[in-house]
Each structure stands twice: as C-alpha cells, then as structure tokens.
Amino acid sequence: MVTRKDFLQMFSWLGMAAVVPANGQSSGNTRMKPRIGQGNLFADDGRPLLIVVEGTDAGRMLEKGLEALGGLNDLVHSRGTVFIKPNYGSHRAFPTGSDPHFLMSIARAIRRYGCGDVTVCDSSDAYVLNRYNDHEYVFKVNNVFEIGREVNVEVICTHPKDEKEYDPVHSDHWKMNPEIKINRRLLNAPVIINQPMLKRHGEAFMTCALKNFFGAVHQPQRVNAHQQLRENGDAGEDFFLKTVAEFADALRPELSIVDARKIMTVRGPSLKEGSVVKDLNRLIISGDIVATDSYCADLLDEHDDTFSSGMVAETLSYAQDLGLGTMDLRNVKIIEVTT
C-alpha cells in the first residue's frame, strides 16, 4: 500500500527528474526550461489585438483599454498570484521608471477581474547598488513599498547580484546564451503582466516591452551583454540585440501594458543631458510582445528624429523567430480608443 508520505516523496523525485542537467553533466548543478506561460489570450479571429488608448486620466485609460481588450477574466481569474514586472533600472522618477500609482491602478484592475493576490517584482542595476549600497534604493526613492502597502500589494525588489535569487534556464533555440539566470519568482509566476516605458536606449536603441526583461536577469549576464557590445564590434552588437529577445523569451509575459503617457527621446534610458521628454498621453496594451515593440518603434520613429524603427529590426525579427509574436503590424488588429 502506498502511503501519502510515499506518494509525496515519489512526486518530489519525479519533479527533480524533470529538471534538465546543466551541460549534460551530473555535477548537481541543474538548469530548467524557460517559462512557458499561457500564450497570447487576446486575439480576434487569429489576429493578435493591440489596444492604443489616448487620454489624460491614466486610470480611466487603463479601464477603457482593458475593456477593448476583452477584459482580464480569462487571464487572471483563479490563476494564483499575478506578478507585475515594472521598469526600475534607474533611481530617477517617472517617466524614467514606472509610475508607482499607475502600477497600483493595474493591481486594482486585476482584482476587479477576480484575482486577489498581486505582486510587483523587479531588480535595479548594479550602478544603483554600487552607488547607494542598497539594492532597494530605487524602490524606496520612488515610494513603491509605501504605495504598495496602501493597497495591500506585495512589492519585491530582488538583489541583482544574489545568485540564490536566480535559476538557470536553457533553450535549444537560443543562439547567444547557453543559459540565462532568471529571477525565480518571475520564473514561477502563474501570470506576468509586463509594464515597460517607451524610451530611447544608448545600446539597444529603444527600450520597451522586450528590453524590460533585462531587469529579470542575474546582473553578471546583463553586464556581459554590455561588454560584448562595447568590445566585439558588429558581432558584439549582434549578440546584444539578440540577447534582448532571449531574455524576454525566458519569461514570456502574458500581457504588456506600455505607459507612453510620456516618452523619452534622443537619449536614454535614464534621464540625462540631451534627453527630451515628450507628452504622448497613450497606453499600448497587447498580449503580443513583438507587435507591442513593433508598434512602439514606429511611434518613437515618429517623435524622435534620432531614431528609426529599422534600428530594432534585428531584435524584433529574432524575437519573432523565437515565437514571441509578430513584427508585421498588418497581421495585428489595432484598436484605437480615446477617453
């Protein structure tokens, strides 16, 4: 007779057996497959939906945008904790990073659609850590912890260099990174809602939905991508631009909500001399992360004379090859909403 204890022990061993050995070795180090997620639940007759909302009231814009998307019932109802991945790479406030009040608007919307547990989770970069000796500094200076407590939302700032916070994952489809060490909370999240900003970026040319997942990766790998770019010419640029797609492929968020009420043009991603902030008063919402960045690249192209959408074509094309979505907006149903 198999006791409950025996069953649980057997189940545990089966779970361990499902983990892929690193480099085929039996050293005890293991790496897993990337997060699969639920895929894109937001489509019309096989075409991914992309909602563009224009207005001045962020809460109202979000409400109308999610209604146009068809709501979040299928995504969040009875799924467990929903994780929101913001953009907090710099200590400077919105629009360099996410508006914490807007994050809580997303959390409230998630609850209206039937999910009670919401967590905001991100990690800032080593520059902030080294300068302020506090890996939570970005969250503190933007009052994210305090604002989260006010609406009972858990806020987690992962240490960028603590290897215990990251799990190695591997995909046979990746050309640049044999493995990627991913924030384990996000890796195990039932639902991920990606909340990027639209900004110019010195290395990636543009940072938006795909690039936002640099903040989910162990810091040494982020540093390596930048070193490759600086030191290896065209090969280094190819490595960096494809790595942007691979980091996003490791987590595959279910939804992206781009806060483009203000965008950063000319220089970025942090506010610096030469950066020009422009008011666009828009949100872009889609379950297709490639279509999201393709649309936002055209938007940035329209409002920034120093940028062209062709600069990110390599990243978008590779992300499309990885199965993350479509870069051809002719295959996307775009719905425009004005509030």
Buried (B, 14 or more C-beta within 10 A) or exposed (E): EEEEEEEEEEEEEEEEEEEBEBEEEEEEEBBBBBBEBBEBBBBEEEBBBBBBBBBEEBBEBBBBBBEBBBBBEEBBEEBEBBBBBBBBBBBBBBBBBBBBBBBBBBBBBBBBBBBEBBBBBBBBBBEBBEEBEBBBBBBBBBEBBEBBEEBEBBBBBBBBBEEEBBBBBBBEEBBBBEBBBBBBBBBEBBBBBBBBBBBBBEBBBBBBBBBBBBBBBBBBBBBBBBEBBEEEEEEBBBBBBBBBBBBBBBBBBBBBBBBBBBBBBBBBBBBBEEBBBBEBBBBBBBBBBBBBBBBBBEBBBEBBEEBBBEBBBBBBBBBBEBEBBBBEBEEBBBBEBEB
